[in-house]
Amino acid sequence: MLYVSQLCKFKKLDRHATLTMTLIIAKSSLQGALLRGNPFILIALSCLTFSFVLPGYAENTVPHPPKQNWSFNGPFGTFKRDELQRGFQVYKEVCSACHSLKHIRFRDLKGIGFKEVEIKALAAEYEVTDGPNADGQMFQRKALPSDVIPGPFPNDNAARAANNGALPPDQSLLVKAREGGADHIHAIMMGYVEPPEGVKVDPGRHYNEYFPGGQISMAKPLTDGQVTYADGTNATVEQMSHDVAAFLAWTAEPEMEARKQMGVKVLAYLLFMTVMFYLTMRRIWRDVKK
């Protein structure tokens, strides 16, 4: 192991190459030990390998996002409608400039507390492409509640061209797609800090302590007071980050509350039937002597 470390320093190999060489040598040694059937050699090689690999692995990992107190956590958790509406406002006024919600229709917003009149008025603010008409031409019309919320770009190539080659991900299922879920989204929003000494940030990138690799193409999206909440809540970066993360948790699983309610009913039914079956069994076998 020491030989590998010295060799990698001499040839100026990066850490991934060092770890790869270590694992290859360890694999060969383990295979030899298996053939000889010596358990002590196996244990020693395993300890040496992990003592060399794990510190290097830890240096290349990002911090775990801090756990937040979400109202929807746990088997009985539910969404807060005021929180979701504030999160949608943050998405609409900030995030929608780059990110889409391809799996959410305007009428789905009824699930976060919007009334039908409000949904129709909101949809009417957008235009969507429809058609073809009788002449075979596509045309623009005002959006309807049944339409998907339009994204900022017509296609992925246009999105990349507007963002220095980076493709902003669709946010509909982002919470499910990222390890840590809503905690990850909140941490990314709060993770824009000055880079540590000696860390060089590439052009067009921004340092974020919770993003893998530490460099992200998205500039810091939120600043204090950037949004004026309709309910008068103070729009700090922390508050907006929390609200938009909760909203994206809802877009990823709008049926969560119904699923949890059904789960509670199923468990209650199974418990009831278990008691009934037990009492029935006792009644049937009560006259049978031991």
MOUR-V176903 format. One record per residue. N is the residue number from 1. RES is the residue in one letter. PSI is psi in radians with two decimals (* if undefined). OMEGA is omega as a letter, one per 40 degrees, with the letter a starting at -180 (none if undefined). Layout:
n:res:psi:omega
N:RES:PSI:OMEGA
N:RES:PSI:OMEGA
//
This chain:
n:res:psi:omega
1:M:-0.71:i
2:L:-0.69:i
3:Y:-0.73:i
4:V:-0.79:a
5:S:-0.77:i
6:Q:-0.68:i
7:L:-0.73:a
8:C:-0.62:i
9:K:-0.70:a
10:F:-0.73:a
11:K:0.03:i
12:K:0.77:i
13:L:2.64:i
14:D:3.06:a
15:R:-0.60:i
16:H:-0.70:i
17:A:-0.68:i
18:T:-0.83:a
19:L:-0.67:i
20:T:-0.81:i
21:M:-0.69:i
22:T:-0.79:a
23:L:-0.66:i
24:I:-0.83:i
25:I:-0.72:i
26:A:-0.69:i
27:K:-0.77:i
28:S:-0.72:i
29:S:-0.71:i
30:L:-0.69:i
31:Q:-0.72:i
32:G:-0.70:i
33:A:-0.65:i
34:L:-0.72:i
35:L:-0.63:a
36:R:-0.27:i
37:G:0.57:a
38:N:1.86:a
39:P:-0.52:a
40:F:-0.67:i
41:I:-0.68:i
42:L:-0.82:a
43:I:-0.76:a
44:A:-0.77:a
45:L:-0.67:i
46:S:-0.78:a
47:C:-0.74:i
48:L:-0.72:a
49:T:-0.85:a
50:F:-0.56:i
51:S:-0.44:i
52:F:-0.69:a
53:V:-0.77:a
54:L:-0.73:i
55:P:-0.67:i
56:G:-0.66:i
57:Y:-0.71:a
58:A:-0.59:a
59:E:-0.41:a
60:N:0.10:i
61:T:2.70:i
62:V:2.74:i
63:P:2.57:i
64:H:2.41:i
65:P:2.42:i
66:P:2.45:i
67:K:2.30:i
68:Q:2.74:i
69:N:1.55:a
70:W:2.41:a
71:S:-0.38:a
72:F:0.08:i
73:N:2.69:i
74:G:2.92:a
75:P:-0.37:a
76:F:0.19:a
77:G:2.59:i
78:T:2.82:i
79:F:2.58:i
80:K:2.09:a
81:R:-0.67:i
82:D:-0.66:i
83:E:-0.75:a
84:L:-0.69:i
85:Q:-0.66:i
86:R:-0.69:i
87:G:-0.67:i
88:F:-0.65:i
89:Q:-0.70:i
90:V:-0.77:i
91:Y:-0.83:a
92:K:-0.71:a
93:E:-0.33:a
94:V:-1.13:a
95:C:-0.57:a
96:S:-0.18:i
97:A:-0.41:a
98:C:-0.52:a
99:H:2.57:i
100:S:2.97:i
101:L:1.26:a
102:K:-0.34:a
103:H:0.19:a
104:I:2.23:i
105:R:2.78:a
106:F:-0.69:a
107:R:-0.37:i
108:D:-0.38:a
109:L:-0.16:i
110:K:-0.49:i
111:G:-0.29:i
112:I:0.21:i
113:G:0.03:i
114:F:2.50:i
115:K:2.83:a
116:E:-0.69:i
117:V:-0.74:i
118:E:-0.67:i
119:I:-0.74:i
120:K:-0.73:i
121:A:-0.68:i
122:L:-0.78:a
123:A:-0.63:a
124:A:-0.24:i
125:E:-0.25:a
126:Y:2.72:i
127:E:2.48:a
128:V:2.74:i
129:T:2.28:a
130:D:3.00:i
131:G:-2.98:e
132:P:2.73:i
133:N:-2.94:a
134:A:-0.44:i
135:D:0.09:i
136:G:0.27:a
137:Q:2.51:i
138:M:2.66:a
139:F:2.86:i
140:Q:2.46:i
141:R:2.87:i
142:K:2.50:a
143:A:2.66:i
144:L:2.83:i
145:P:-0.44:a
146:S:-0.15:a
147:D:2.64:i
148:V:2.48:i
149:I:2.10:a
150:P:2.50:i
151:G:3.01:a
152:P:-0.30:a
153:F:2.56:a
154:P:-0.44:a
155:N:3.03:a
156:D:-0.63:a
157:N:-0.70:i
158:A:-0.65:i
159:A:-0.75:i
160:R:-0.71:a
161:A:-0.55:a
162:A:-0.14:a
163:N:0.67:i
164:N:0.64:i
165:G:-0.19:i
166:A:2.46:i
167:L:1.92:i
168:P:2.22:a
169:P:2.59:i
170:D:2.44:a
171:Q:0.00:a
172:S:-0.83:a
173:L:0.36:a
174:L:-0.65:a
175:V:-0.65:i
176:K:-0.45:a
177:A:-0.22:a
178:R:2.33:i
179:E:2.25:a
180:G:-0.28:i
181:G:-2.27:a
182:A:-0.55:i
183:D:-0.67:i
184:H:-0.79:i
185:I:-0.82:i
186:H:-0.74:a
187:A:-0.71:i
188:I:-0.74:i
189:M:-0.57:a
190:M:-0.06:a
191:G:0.15:i
192:Y:1.84:a
193:V:3.00:i
194:E:2.40:a
195:P:2.59:i
196:P:2.78:a
197:E:2.30:i
198:G:-0.16:i
199:V:2.15:i
200:K:2.17:i
201:V:2.24:a
202:D:2.67:i
203:P:2.40:a
204:G:0.10:i
205:R:2.87:a
206:H:2.50:a
207:Y:2.28:i
208:N:2.07:a
209:E:-0.30:a
210:Y:0.02:i
211:F:2.38:i
212:P:2.21:a
213:G:-0.26:i
214:G:-0.16:a
215:Q:2.27:a
216:I:2.54:a
217:S:-0.45:a
218:M:2.20:i
219:A:2.84:i
220:K:2.05:a
221:P:-0.37:a
222:L:2.47:i
223:T:2.70:a
224:D:2.32:i
225:G:0.17:a
226:Q:-0.55:i
227:V:2.44:i
228:T:1.81:a
229:Y:2.44:a
230:A:-0.48:a
231:D:0.09:i
232:G:0.04:i
233:T:2.45:i
234:N:2.08:a
235:A:1.29:i
236:T:2.89:i
237:V:-0.72:i
238:E:-0.81:a
239:Q:-0.80:a
240:M:-0.67:i
241:S:-0.75:i
242:H:-0.78:a
243:D:-0.79:a
244:V:-0.55:i
245:A:-0.69:i
246:A:-0.72:i
247:F:-0.73:i
248:L:-0.46:i
249:A:-0.64:i
250:W:-0.76:a
251:T:-0.54:i
252:A:-0.46:a
253:E:1.21:a
254:P:-0.33:a
255:E:0.18:a
256:M:-0.79:a
257:E:-0.74:i
258:A:-0.67:i
259:R:-0.75:i
260:K:-0.72:i
261:Q:-0.73:i
262:M:-0.68:i
263:G:-0.72:i
264:V:-0.73:i
265:K:-0.73:i
266:V:-0.77:i
267:L:-0.69:i
268:A:-0.71:i
269:Y:-0.78:a
270:L:-0.68:i
271:L:-0.78:i
272:F:-0.81:a
273:M:-0.59:i
274:T:-0.78:i
275:V:-0.76:a
276:M:-0.77:i
277:F:-0.67:i
278:Y:-0.82:i
279:L:-0.67:i
280:T:-0.76:i
281:M:-0.74:i
282:R:-0.68:a
283:R:-0.73:a
284:I:-0.69:a
285:W:0.17:a
286:R:-0.49:a
287:D:-0.06:i
288:V:2.14:a
289:K:2.55:i
290:K:*:none
//
